[in-house]
Amino acid sequence: MNNKYPFKKEYGESVSPGHPDKLADAIADKIVSETVTHYEKSLVGVEIATSLKHIFITGRIAVQKPRCASSAQAIHKNKANLREIIKSVYQDGGYSKEWDPDPDSLIINIDGLVQDSLHEGEENIRKLSDDQSITVGYAVHSPETGYIPRGQWLSRVIMNELMNTTKEMNAFGPDAKVMTEVSVSGSNWKLDKLVCSIQHSPDIYWEDIGKTIREVLEKVSATMVPSNCEIDPWNVELIANGHGDFTTGGPIGDNGLSGKKLVVDAYGPMVPIGGGAFSGKDPHKVDRLGPLLAREIALKSLMDNNLSHETVWLTWAPGEQKYISIRSASGLAEKLTGEFPNAINECFSRYFEDKLNTLIKLPFMAIHGWFGTQKDLPWEI
């Protein structure tokens, strides 16, 4: 089989932890993480909206059997703890008294949130799909980028370094976006264009925005990319804050919603997406389990069959314990299914049960991407 890299020209996109949509995702997944780590049995489906200083939480948190006595008030029916969760996400995202909204001034609305106990028999449906879903897994022959498209991987690397560089600089704020354009020639690839928007203080010298971004590219080029990646920091075509003034950012400048950045969460714009949002759903739900299983199968098929890339689709139906069909781009992944669990409960055990570290990492993955980010995750094999 052909294992040549499949793209000649590709694109990637990432947003900062302070972007309003990513704040919402991180809040949603921190609520999930706190709930499932404190309760042996739980059902979580929450959505978050951020606007100005307001945070709206809707959905349901239902729990049973706290893991210890102190867990009983860890989050369930405890608005004070919800406030601490949200405050910590905003602080981690870079918000402070200097960059509005101040985490201490947030206004939390939970009128649309149902908080109760699991109903009789409800824990049993955790073994069944509670929704229909088409979930997608993908892997590309690029070990140096975690088997995800290079343009998407590079956008994450640039974004992470941009935030690391600017977090101690009073001139830059926490809200930012990055878009990459990458070209591939044989085994080599290079960054052709970069679009970058970053929040800034009103009194910044405009040329300092582009200069800082190019300095970030200089560091990325020198220390963070593989030898077959070319970045010419001072000659890459750069569009920096092309819209102009970006002094007002984050939830003050635009509303945020959990689940809006599906392409950023997964593999970037070169790869199809399916199912629903990852964030805000407990780990039994097929919108969360399905993409992880599909990714693991796709990776295995790619490696075993020496493919250039592989896409796997799994379909799920309400009330079923297992996915109801599998299809792969190569037609070869279907032969591997005997090596993987296909029931929801088995998948949960494989990825989450008794894996506290994975559960704790949910907010991290909501911000930095679910695939290719950390090699120790169970679905990254």
Contacts in CASP RR format, 6 or more apart in sequence:
PFRMAT RR
TARGET T0000
AUTHOR 0000-0000-0000
METHOD contacts of the structure
MODEL  1
MNNKYPFKKEYGESVSPGHPDKLADAIADKIVSETVTHYEKSLVGVEIAT
SLKHIFITGRIAVQKPRCASSAQAIHKNKANLREIIKSVYQDGGYSKEWD
PDPDSLIINIDGLVQDSLHEGEENIRKLSDDQSITVGYAVHSPETGYIPR
GQWLSRVIMNELMNTTKEMNAFGPDAKVMTEVSVSGSNWKLDKLVCSIQH
SPDIYWEDIGKTIREVLEKVSATMVPSNCEIDPWNVELIANGHGDFTTGG
PIGDNGLSGKKLVVDAYGPMVPIGGGAFSGKDPHKVDRLGPLLAREIALK
SLMDNNLSHETVWLTWAPGEQKYISIRSASGLAEKLTGEFPNAINECFSR
YFEDKLNTLIKLPFMAIHGWFGTQKDLPWEI
1 305 0 8 1.000
1 306 0 8 1.000
1 307 0 8 1.000
1 308 0 8 1.000
1 330 0 8 1.000
2 306 0 8 1.000
2 307 0 8 1.000
2 308 0 8 1.000
3 141 0 8 1.000
3 306 0 8 1.000
3 307 0 8 1.000
3 308 0 8 1.000
4 141 0 8 1.000
4 186 0 8 1.000
4 308 0 8 1.000
5 140 0 8 1.000
5 141 0 8 1.000
5 142 0 8 1.000
5 150 0 8 1.000
5 184 0 8 1.000
5 186 0 8 1.000
5 187 0 8 1.000
5 189 0 8 1.000
5 308 0 8 1.000
6 140 0 8 1.000
6 141 0 8 1.000
6 308 0 8 1.000
6 309 0 8 1.000
7 149 0 8 1.000
7 150 0 8 1.000
7 184 0 8 1.000
7 270 0 8 1.000
8 183 0 8 1.000
8 184 0 8 1.000
8 185 0 8 1.000
9 181 0 8 1.000
9 182 0 8 1.000
9 183 0 8 1.000
9 184 0 8 1.000
10 149 0 8 1.000
10 150 0 8 1.000
10 151 0 8 1.000
10 152 0 8 1.000
10 181 0 8 1.000
10 182 0 8 1.000
10 184 0 8 1.000
10 270 0 8 1.000
11 151 0 8 1.000
11 179 0 8 1.000
11 180 0 8 1.000
11 181 0 8 1.000
11 182 0 8 1.000
11 268 0 8 1.000
11 269 0 8 1.000
11 270 0 8 1.000
12 149 0 8 1.000
12 151 0 8 1.000
12 152 0 8 1.000
12 154 0 8 1.000
12 155 0 8 1.000
12 179 0 8 1.000
12 180 0 8 1.000
12 181 0 8 1.000
12 182 0 8 1.000
12 268 0 8 1.000
12 269 0 8 1.000
12 270 0 8 1.000
13 152 0 8 1.000
13 155 0 8 1.000
13 177 0 8 1.000
13 178 0 8 1.000
13 179 0 8 1.000
13 180 0 8 1.000
13 263 0 8 1.000
13 264 0 8 1.000
13 268 0 8 1.000
13 269 0 8 1.000
14 152 0 8 1.000
14 155 0 8 1.000
14 156 0 8 1.000
14 158 0 8 1.000
14 159 0 8 1.000
14 177 0 8 1.000
14 178 0 8 1.000
14 264 0 8 1.000
15 21 0 8 1.000
15 22 0 8 1.000
15 159 0 8 1.000
15 176 0 8 1.000
15 177 0 8 1.000
15 178 0 8 1.000
15 261 0 8 1.000
15 264 0 8 1.000
16 22 0 8 1.000
16 93 0 8 1.000
16 159 0 8 1.000
16 162 0 8 1.000
16 163 0 8 1.000
16 174 0 8 1.000
16 175 0 8 1.000
16 176 0 8 1.000
16 177 0 8 1.000
16 198 0 8 1.000
17 23 0 8 1.000
17 26 0 8 1.000
17 92 0 8 1.000
17 93 0 8 1.000
17 94 0 8 1.000
17 163 0 8 1.000
17 174 0 8 1.000
17 367 0 8 1.000
18 93 0 8 1.000
18 94 0 8 1.000
18 95 0 8 1.000
18 174 0 8 1.000
18 175 0 8 1.000
18 176 0 8 1.000
18 250 0 8 1.000
19 175 0 8 1.000
19 176 0 8 1.000
19 177 0 8 1.000
19 250 0 8 1.000
20 50 0 8 1.000
20 175 0 8 1.000
20 249 0 8 1.000
20 250 0 8 1.000
20 251 0 8 1.000
20 253 0 8 1.000
20 254 0 8 1.000
20 255 0 8 1.000
20 256 0 8 1.000
21 256 0 8 1.000
21 257 0 8 1.000
21 258 0 8 1.000
21 259 0 8 1.000
21 260 0 8 1.000
21 261 0 8 1.000
22 261 0 8 1.000
22 366 0 8 1.000
22 367 0 8 1.000
23 48 0 8 1.000
23 50 0 8 1.000
23 89 0 8 1.000
23 90 0 8 1.000
23 93 0 8 1.000
23 250 0 8 1.000
23 251 0 8 1.000
23 256 0 8 1.000
24 48 0 8 1.000
24 49 0 8 1.000
24 50 0 8 1.000
24 256 0 8 1.000
24 257 0 8 1.000
24 258 0 8 1.000
24 259 0 8 1.000
24 260 0 8 1.000
24 279 0 8 1.000
25 48 0 8 1.000
25 258 0 8 1.000
25 259 0 8 1.000
25 261 0 8 1.000
25 265 0 8 1.000
25 277 0 8 1.000
25 279 0 8 1.000
25 280 0 8 1.000
25 366 0 8 1.000
25 367 0 8 1.000
26 89 0 8 1.000
26 92 0 8 1.000
26 93 0 8 1.000
26 279 0 8 1.000
26 363 0 8 1.000
26 366 0 8 1.000
26 367 0 8 1.000
27 48 0 8 1.000
27 50 0 8 1.000
27 55 0 8 1.000
27 57 0 8 1.000
27 85 0 8 1.000
27 86 0 8 1.000
27 89 0 8 1.000
27 258 0 8 1.000
28 46 0 8 1.000
28 47 0 8 1.000
28 48 0 8 1.000
28 258 0 8 1.000
28 259 0 8 1.000
28 279 0 8 1.000
28 280 0 8 1.000
28 366 0 8 1.000
29 278 0 8 1.000
29 279 0 8 1.000
29 280 0 8 1.000
29 362 0 8 1.000
29 363 0 8 1.000
29 365 0 8 1.000
29 366 0 8 1.000
30 85 0 8 1.000
30 88 0 8 1.000
30 89 0 8 1.000
30 362 0 8 1.000
30 363 0 8 1.000
31 44 0 8 1.000
31 46 0 8 1.000
31 57 0 8 1.000
31 61 0 8 1.000
31 75 0 8 1.000
31 82 0 8 1.000
31 85 0 8 1.000
31 280 0 8 1.000
32 44 0 8 1.000
32 45 0 8 1.000
32 46 0 8 1.000
32 279 0 8 1.000
32 280 0 8 1.000
32 281 0 8 1.000
32 282 0 8 1.000
32 283 0 8 1.000
32 362 0 8 1.000
33 359 0 8 1.000
33 360 0 8 1.000
33 362 0 8 1.000
33 363 0 8 1.000
34 74 0 8 1.000
34 75 0 8 1.000
34 81 0 8 1.000
34 85 0 8 1.000
35 42 0 8 1.000
35 44 0 8 1.000
35 61 0 8 1.000
35 63 0 8 1.000
35 74 0 8 1.000
35 75 0 8 1.000
35 76 0 8 1.000
35 282 0 8 1.000
36 42 0 8 1.000
36 44 0 8 1.000
36 282 0 8 1.000
36 283 0 8 1.000
36 352 0 8 1.000
36 359 0 8 1.000
37 67 0 8 1.000
37 356 0 8 1.000
37 359 0 8 1.000
37 360 0 8 1.000
38 66 0 8 1.000
38 67 0 8 1.000
38 68 0 8 1.000
38 71 0 8 1.000
38 74 0 8 1.000
38 75 0 8 1.000
39 63 0 8 1.000
39 64 0 8 1.000
39 65 0 8 1.000
39 66 0 8 1.000
39 67 0 8 1.000
39 71 0 8 1.000
39 74 0 8 1.000
39 76 0 8 1.000
40 64 0 8 1.000
40 65 0 8 1.000
40 66 0 8 1.000
40 67 0 8 1.000
41 63 0 8 1.000
41 64 0 8 1.000
41 65 0 8 1.000
41 118 0 8 1.000
41 123 0 8 1.000
41 126 0 8 1.000
42 61 0 8 1.000
42 62 0 8 1.000
42 63 0 8 1.000
42 64 0 8 1.000
42 118 0 8 1.000
42 282 0 8 1.000
43 60 0 8 1.000
43 61 0 8 1.000
43 62 0 8 1.000
43 63 0 8 1.000
43 118 0 8 1.000
43 122 0 8 1.000
43 126 0 8 1.000
43 282 0 8 1.000
43 284 0 8 1.000
44 60 0 8 1.000
44 61 0 8 1.000
44 62 0 8 1.000
44 280 0 8 1.000
44 281 0 8 1.000
44 282 0 8 1.000
45 59 0 8 1.000
45 60 0 8 1.000
45 61 0 8 1.000
45 280 0 8 1.000
45 281 0 8 1.000
45 282 0 8 1.000
45 285 0 8 1.000
46 57 0 8 1.000
46 58 0 8 1.000
46 59 0 8 1.000
46 60 0 8 1.000
46 61 0 8 1.000
46 113 0 8 1.000
46 258 0 8 1.000
46 280 0 8 1.000
47 57 0 8 1.000
47 58 0 8 1.000
47 59 0 8 1.000
47 257 0 8 1.000
47 258 0 8 1.000
47 259 0 8 1.000
47 280 0 8 1.000
48 55 0 8 1.000
48 56 0 8 1.000
48 57 0 8 1.000
48 257 0 8 1.000
48 258 0 8 1.000
48 280 0 8 1.000
49 55 0 8 1.000
49 56 0 8 1.000
49 58 0 8 1.000
49 255 0 8 1.000
49 256 0 8 1.000
49 257 0 8 1.000
49 258 0 8 1.000
50 56 0 8 1.000
50 251 0 8 1.000
50 255 0 8 1.000
50 256 0 8 1.000
50 257 0 8 1.000
51 251 0 8 1.000
51 255 0 8 1.000
51 256 0 8 1.000
52 101 0 8 1.000
52 251 0 8 1.000
52 252 0 8 1.000
53 101 0 8 1.000
53 105 0 8 1.000
53 106 0 8 1.000
53 107 0 8 1.000
53 251 0 8 1.000
53 252 0 8 1.000
54 106 0 8 1.000
54 107 0 8 1.000
54 108 0 8 1.000
54 109 0 8 1.000
54 251 0 8 1.000
55 86 0 8 1.000
55 106 0 8 1.000
55 107 0 8 1.000
55 108 0 8 1.000
55 109 0 8 1.000
56 109 0 8 1.000
56 112 0 8 1.000
57 82 0 8 1.000
57 108 0 8 1.000
57 109 0 8 1.000
57 110 0 8 1.000
57 112 0 8 1.000
57 113 0 8 1.000
58 112 0 8 1.000
58 113 0 8 1.000
59 112 0 8 1.000
59 113 0 8 1.000
59 114 0 8 1.000
60 113 0 8 1.000
60 114 0 8 1.000
60 115 0 8 1.000
60 116 0 8 1.000
61 75 0 8 1.000
61 76 0 8 1.000
61 113 0 8 1.000
61 114 0 8 1.000
61 115 0 8 1.000
61 116 0 8 1.000
62 114 0 8 1.000
62 115 0 8 1.000
62 116 0 8 1.000
62 117 0 8 1.000
62 118 0 8 1.000
62 119 0 8 1.000
62 122 0 8 1.000
63 76 0 8 1.000
63 117 0 8 1.000
63 118 0 8 1.000
64 117 0 8 1.000
64 118 0 8 1.000
64 123 0 8 1.000
66 72 0 8 1.000
66 74 0 8 1.000
73 81 0 8 1.000
74 81 0 8 1.000
75 81 0 8 1.000
75 82 0 8 1.000
75 85 0 8 1.000
76 115 0 8 1.000
77 115 0 8 1.000
79 108 0 8 1.000
79 110 0 8 1.000
82 108 0 8 1.000
82 110 0 8 1.000
83 106 0 8 1.000
83 108 0 8 1.000
86 103 0 8 1.000
86 106 0 8 1.000
86 108 0 8 1.000
87 103 0 8 1.000
87 104 0 8 1.000
87 106 0 8 1.000
88 103 0 8 1.000
89 363 0 8 1.000
90 101 0 8 1.000
90 103 0 8 1.000
90 106 0 8 1.000
91 103 0 8 1.000
93 174 0 8 1.000
94 167 0 8 1.000
94 173 0 8 1.000
94 174 0 8 1.000
95 101 0 8 1.000
95 102 0 8 1.000
95 103 0 8 1.000
95 174 0 8 1.000
96 102 0 8 1.000
96 103 0 8 1.000
97 104 0 8 1.000
98 170 0 8 1.000
99 173 0 8 1.000
99 174 0 8 1.000
99 199 0 8 1.000
100 252 0 8 1.000
101 251 0 8 1.000
101 252 0 8 1.000
125 319 0 8 1.000
126 284 0 8 1.000
126 344 0 8 1.000
126 345 0 8 1.000
126 348 0 8 1.000
127 321 0 8 1.000
127 343 0 8 1.000
127 344 0 8 1.000
127 345 0 8 1.000
128 318 0 8 1.000
128 319 0 8 1.000
128 320 0 8 1.000
128 321 0 8 1.000
128 344 0 8 1.000
129 286 0 8 1.000
129 316 0 8 1.000
129 317 0 8 1.000
129 318 0 8 1.000
129 319 0 8 1.000
129 320 0 8 1.000
129 321 0 8 1.000
129 344 0 8 1.000
130 285 0 8 1.000
130 286 0 8 1.000
130 318 0 8 1.000
130 319 0 8 1.000
131 285 0 8 1.000
131 286 0 8 1.000
131 287 0 8 1.000
131 316 0 8 1.000
131 318 0 8 1.000
132 315 0 8 1.000
132 316 0 8 1.000
132 317 0 8 1.000
132 318 0 8 1.000
133 274 0 8 1.000
133 275 0 8 1.000
133 276 0 8 1.000
133 286 0 8 1.000
133 287 0 8 1.000
133 290 0 8 1.000
133 315 0 8 1.000
133 316 0 8 1.000
134 274 0 8 1.000
134 275 0 8 1.000
134 313 0 8 1.000
134 314 0 8 1.000
134 315 0 8 1.000
134 316 0 8 1.000
135 274 0 8 1.000
135 275 0 8 1.000
135 286 0 8 1.000
135 287 0 8 1.000
135 290 0 8 1.000
135 291 0 8 1.000
135 293 0 8 1.000
135 294 0 8 1.000
135 313 0 8 1.000
135 314 0 8 1.000
135 315 0 8 1.000
135 316 0 8 1.000
136 266 0 8 1.000
136 271 0 8 1.000
136 272 0 8 1.000
136 273 0 8 1.000
136 274 0 8 1.000
136 275 0 8 1.000
136 291 0 8 1.000
136 294 0 8 1.000
136 311 0 8 1.000
136 312 0 8 1.000
136 313 0 8 1.000
136 314 0 8 1.000
137 267 0 8 1.000
137 291 0 8 1.000
137 294 0 8 1.000
137 295 0 8 1.000
137 297 0 8 1.000
137 298 0 8 1.000
137 311 0 8 1.000
137 312 0 8 1.000
137 313 0 8 1.000
137 314 0 8 1.000
138 148 0 8 1.000
138 266 0 8 1.000
138 267 0 8 1.000
138 271 0 8 1.000
138 294 0 8 1.000
138 295 0 8 1.000
138 298 0 8 1.000
138 309 0 8 1.000
138 310 0 8 1.000
138 311 0 8 1.000
138 312 0 8 1.000
138 371 0 8 1.000
139 147 0 8 1.000
139 148 0 8 1.000
139 295 0 8 1.000
139 298 0 8 1.000
139 299 0 8 1.000
139 301 0 8 1.000
139 302 0 8 1.000
139 309 0 8 1.000
139 310 0 8 1.000
140 147 0 8 1.000
140 148 0 8 1.000
140 149 0 8 1.000
140 302 0 8 1.000
140 308 0 8 1.000
140 309 0 8 1.000
140 310 0 8 1.000
141 147 0 8 1.000
141 302 0 8 1.000
141 307 0 8 1.000
141 308 0 8 1.000
141 309 0 8 1.000
142 148 0 8 1.000
142 149 0 8 1.000
142 150 0 8 1.000
142 153 0 8 1.000
144 226 0 8 1.000
144 228 0 8 1.000
144 229 0 8 1.000
145 151 0 8 1.000
145 153 0 8 1.000
145 154 0 8 1.000
145 226 0 8 1.000
145 372 0 8 1.000
146 153 0 8 1.000
146 372 0 8 1.000
146 375 0 8 1.000
146 380 0 8 1.000
147 299 0 8 1.000
147 302 0 8 1.000
147 371 0 8 1.000
147 372 0 8 1.000
148 267 0 8 1.000
148 268 0 8 1.000
148 371 0 8 1.000
148 372 0 8 1.000
149 267 0 8 1.000
149 268 0 8 1.000
149 270 0 8 1.000
149 271 0 8 1.000
150 182 0 8 1.000
150 184 0 8 1.000
150 189 0 8 1.000
150 229 0 8 1.000
151 180 0 8 1.000
151 182 0 8 1.000
151 268 0 8 1.000
151 270 0 8 1.000
152 180 0 8 1.000
152 267 0 8 1.000
152 268 0 8 1.000
152 269 0 8 1.000
152 270 0 8 1.000
153 372 0 8 1.000
154 180 0 8 1.000
154 182 0 8 1.000
154 191 0 8 1.000
154 225 0 8 1.000
154 229 0 8 1.000
155 178 0 8 1.000
155 179 0 8 1.000
155 180 0 8 1.000
156 368 0 8 1.000
156 369 0 8 1.000
156 373 0 8 1.000
157 220 0 8 1.000
157 224 0 8 1.000
157 225 0 8 1.000
158 178 0 8 1.000
158 180 0 8 1.000
158 194 0 8 1.000
158 196 0 8 1.000
158 216 0 8 1.000
158 217 0 8 1.000
158 220 0 8 1.000
159 176 0 8 1.000
159 178 0 8 1.000
160 368 0 8 1.000
161 216 0 8 1.000
161 219 0 8 1.000
161 220 0 8 1.000
161 224 0 8 1.000
162 176 0 8 1.000
162 178 0 8 1.000
162 196 0 8 1.000
162 198 0 8 1.000
162 213 0 8 1.000
162 216 0 8 1.000
163 174 0 8 1.000
163 176 0 8 1.000
165 212 0 8 1.000
165 215 0 8 1.000
165 216 0 8 1.000
165 219 0 8 1.000
166 172 0 8 1.000
166 173 0 8 1.000
166 198 0 8 1.000
166 212 0 8 1.000
167 174 0 8 1.000
169 212 0 8 1.000
170 201 0 8 1.000
171 200 0 8 1.000
171 201 0 8 1.000
171 204 0 8 1.000
171 208 0 8 1.000
172 198 0 8 1.000
172 199 0 8 1.000
172 200 0 8 1.000
172 201 0 8 1.000
172 204 0 8 1.000
172 212 0 8 1.000
173 198 0 8 1.000
173 199 0 8 1.000
173 200 0 8 1.000
173 201 0 8 1.000
173 249 0 8 1.000
174 199 0 8 1.000
174 250 0 8 1.000
175 198 0 8 1.000
175 199 0 8 1.000
175 246 0 8 1.000
175 249 0 8 1.000
175 250 0 8 1.000
176 196 0 8 1.000
176 197 0 8 1.000
176 198 0 8 1.000
176 199 0 8 1.000
177 195 0 8 1.000
177 196 0 8 1.000
177 197 0 8 1.000
178 194 0 8 1.000
178 195 0 8 1.000
178 196 0 8 1.000
179 194 0 8 1.000
179 195 0 8 1.000
179 196 0 8 1.000
180 191 0 8 1.000
180 193 0 8 1.000
180 194 0 8 1.000
180 195 0 8 1.000
181 191 0 8 1.000
181 192 0 8 1.000
181 193 0 8 1.000
181 194 0 8 1.000
182 189 0 8 1.000
182 190 0 8 1.000
182 191 0 8 1.000
182 192 0 8 1.000
183 189 0 8 1.000
183 190 0 8 1.000
183 192 0 8 1.000
187 228 0 8 1.000
188 228 0 8 1.000
188 229 0 8 1.000
188 230 0 8 1.000
189 228 0 8 1.000
189 229 0 8 1.000
189 230 0 8 1.000
190 229 0 8 1.000
190 230 0 8 1.000
190 231 0 8 1.000
190 232 0 8 1.000
191 217 0 8 1.000
191 229 0 8 1.000
191 230 0 8 1.000
191 231 0 8 1.000
191 232 0 8 1.000
191 236 0 8 1.000
192 236 0 8 1.000
192 237 0 8 1.000
193 236 0 8 1.000
193 237 0 8 1.000
193 238 0 8 1.000
193 239 0 8 1.000
194 213 0 8 1.000
194 217 0 8 1.000
194 236 0 8 1.000
194 237 0 8 1.000
194 238 0 8 1.000
194 239 0 8 1.000
195 238 0 8 1.000
195 239 0 8 1.000
195 242 0 8 1.000
196 213 0 8 1.000
196 238 0 8 1.000
196 239 0 8 1.000
196 240 0 8 1.000
196 241 0 8 1.000
197 240 0 8 1.000
197 241 0 8 1.000
197 242 0 8 1.000
197 243 0 8 1.000
197 246 0 8 1.000
198 209 0 8 1.000
198 213 0 8 1.000
198 240 0 8 1.000
198 241 0 8 1.000
198 246 0 8 1.000
199 246 0 8 1.000
199 247 0 8 1.000
199 248 0 8 1.000
199 249 0 8 1.000
199 250 0 8 1.000
200 209 0 8 1.000
200 241 0 8 1.000
200 246 0 8 1.000
200 247 0 8 1.000
201 247 0 8 1.000
202 247 0 8 1.000
209 240 0 8 1.000
209 241 0 8 1.000
210 238 0 8 1.000
210 240 0 8 1.000
213 238 0 8 1.000
213 240 0 8 1.000
214 233 0 8 1.000
214 234 0 8 1.000
214 236 0 8 1.000
214 238 0 8 1.000
215 233 0 8 1.000
217 231 0 8 1.000
217 233 0 8 1.000
217 236 0 8 1.000
218 233 0 8 1.000
218 234 0 8 1.000
220 231 0 8 1.000
220 233 0 8 1.000
221 231 0 8 1.000
221 232 0 8 1.000
221 233 0 8 1.000
225 231 0 8 1.000
258 277 0 8 1.000
258 279 0 8 1.000
258 280 0 8 1.000
259 265 0 8 1.000
259 276 0 8 1.000
259 277 0 8 1.000
259 278 0 8 1.000
259 279 0 8 1.000
260 277 0 8 1.000
262 273 0 8 1.000
262 274 0 8 1.000
262 276 0 8 1.000
262 277 0 8 1.000
262 278 0 8 1.000
263 269 0 8 1.000
263 273 0 8 1.000
264 369 0 8 1.000
265 277 0 8 1.000
265 278 0 8 1.000
265 279 0 8 1.000
265 366 0 8 1.000
265 369 0 8 1.000
265 370 0 8 1.000
266 273 0 8 1.000
266 291 0 8 1.000
266 369 0 8 1.000
266 370 0 8 1.000
266 371 0 8 1.000
267 273 0 8 1.000
267 371 0 8 1.000
271 311 0 8 1.000
272 311 0 8 1.000
274 291 0 8 1.000
275 287 0 8 1.000
275 291 0 8 1.000
276 287 0 8 1.000
277 287 0 8 1.000
278 287 0 8 1.000
278 288 0 8 1.000
278 291 0 8 1.000
278 365 0 8 1.000
278 366 0 8 1.000
278 370 0 8 1.000
279 362 0 8 1.000
279 366 0 8 1.000
281 287 0 8 1.000
281 288 0 8 1.000
282 288 0 8 1.000
283 289 0 8 1.000
283 348 0 8 1.000
283 351 0 8 1.000
283 352 0 8 1.000
283 359 0 8 1.000
284 344 0 8 1.000
284 348 0 8 1.000
286 316 0 8 1.000
286 323 0 8 1.000
286 344 0 8 1.000
289 344 0 8 1.000
289 347 0 8 1.000
289 348 0 8 1.000
289 351 0 8 1.000
290 314 0 8 1.000
290 316 0 8 1.000
290 323 0 8 1.000
290 347 0 8 1.000
291 370 0 8 1.000
292 347 0 8 1.000
292 351 0 8 1.000
292 370 0 8 1.000
292 378 0 8 1.000
292 379 0 8 1.000
293 314 0 8 1.000
293 323 0 8 1.000
293 340 0 8 1.000
293 341 0 8 1.000
293 342 0 8 1.000
293 347 0 8 1.000
293 379 0 8 1.000
294 312 0 8 1.000
294 313 0 8 1.000
294 314 0 8 1.000
295 312 0 8 1.000
295 370 0 8 1.000
295 371 0 8 1.000
295 379 0 8 1.000
295 380 0 8 1.000
296 340 0 8 1.000
296 378 0 8 1.000
296 379 0 8 1.000
296 380 0 8 1.000
296 381 0 8 1.000
297 312 0 8 1.000
297 326 0 8 1.000
297 328 0 8 1.000
297 333 0 8 1.000
297 336 0 8 1.000
297 337 0 8 1.000
297 340 0 8 1.000
298 310 0 8 1.000
298 311 0 8 1.000
298 312 0 8 1.000
298 328 0 8 1.000
298 333 0 8 1.000
299 310 0 8 1.000
299 379 0 8 1.000
299 380 0 8 1.000
299 381 0 8 1.000
300 333 0 8 1.000
300 336 0 8 1.000
300 339 0 8 1.000
300 340 0 8 1.000
300 381 0 8 1.000
301 307 0 8 1.000
301 310 0 8 1.000
301 312 0 8 1.000
301 328 0 8 1.000
301 330 0 8 1.000
301 332 0 8 1.000
301 333 0 8 1.000
301 336 0 8 1.000
302 309 0 8 1.000
302 310 0 8 1.000
304 332 0 8 1.000
304 336 0 8 1.000
305 330 0 8 1.000
305 332 0 8 1.000
307 330 0 8 1.000
307 332 0 8 1.000
309 329 0 8 1.000
310 328 0 8 1.000
310 329 0 8 1.000
310 330 0 8 1.000
310 332 0 8 1.000
310 333 0 8 1.000
311 328 0 8 1.000
311 329 0 8 1.000
312 326 0 8 1.000
312 327 0 8 1.000
312 328 0 8 1.000
312 329 0 8 1.000
312 333 0 8 1.000
313 325 0 8 1.000
313 326 0 8 1.000
313 327 0 8 1.000
313 328 0 8 1.000
314 323 0 8 1.000
314 325 0 8 1.000
314 326 0 8 1.000
315 323 0 8 1.000
315 324 0 8 1.000
315 325 0 8 1.000
315 326 0 8 1.000
316 323 0 8 1.000
316 324 0 8 1.000
317 324 0 8 1.000
321 343 0 8 1.000
321 344 0 8 1.000
321 345 0 8 1.000
322 342 0 8 1.000
322 343 0 8 1.000
322 344 0 8 1.000
323 342 0 8 1.000
326 333 0 8 1.000
326 334 0 8 1.000
326 337 0 8 1.000
327 334 0 8 1.000
328 334 0 8 1.000
341 347 0 8 1.000
341 349 0 8 1.000
341 350 0 8 1.000
350 378 0 8 1.000
351 358 0 8 1.000
351 378 0 8 1.000
351 379 0 8 1.000
352 358 0 8 1.000
352 359 0 8 1.000
355 378 0 8 1.000
358 377 0 8 1.000
358 378 0 8 1.000
361 374 0 8 1.000
361 377 0 8 1.000
365 373 0 8 1.000
365 374 0 8 1.000
371 379 0 8 1.000
371 380 0 8 1.000
372 380 0 8 1.000
374 380 0 8 1.000
END
